[in-house]
């Protein structure tokens, strides 16, 4: 799937989507493919060579395929990263982690096998909680099916592999449309990022916050943009970005090296 196909597909689906940052993003395909055989795409922005022990930040967009703005905003941030002004950190960026959901017609929250990837992460409680929570608390909502077992989906396994190999010091994951900011992990959370204010949403068994935030003790910032089908403006996404950098500089940059 060429970049042009992806960027055109996003333009068709998303109001006010600027396709140029998408075309210019120079994403690389990872080895595994999605269930529907679409590429899983990423891009690295390494830290400047002058920084010998940079902190690493992992950014994920579109884990729920019908939250299109969460993909668009990550492309806006890729534009900012390309300026080289943020190379005091290393960045790994995964703009569309659920390509099958994103390019389904209509787009779906779940992947091509009907699994909510953000309930499929292998947290220690997955086996005891994920399916019973789904049946009892969501009454078997098809949009929230956690899968037949933990990490049953190639997209989930790919993200887990990124966390294990890249060893991020912070994870940023973008959703829509609740218009808030959530945080999992032992650090002090940011109180606001741009127009999004901290409002803990609770932890769902098998979510990225459950897996990486609570089990691995990594800071996981979950952004919930206010609209799923409308990109944030450049100034809105820029303000989220600059507040994020303030938080990273204050909270993550000074952490002693864990490894
Ligand atoms: Zn979501």
Boltz pocket constraint, residues with backbone or C-beta under 6 A from the ligand:
constraints:
  - pocket:
      binder: B
      contacts: [[A, 64], [A, 67], [A, 174], [A, 175], [A, 176]]
      max_distance: 6.0
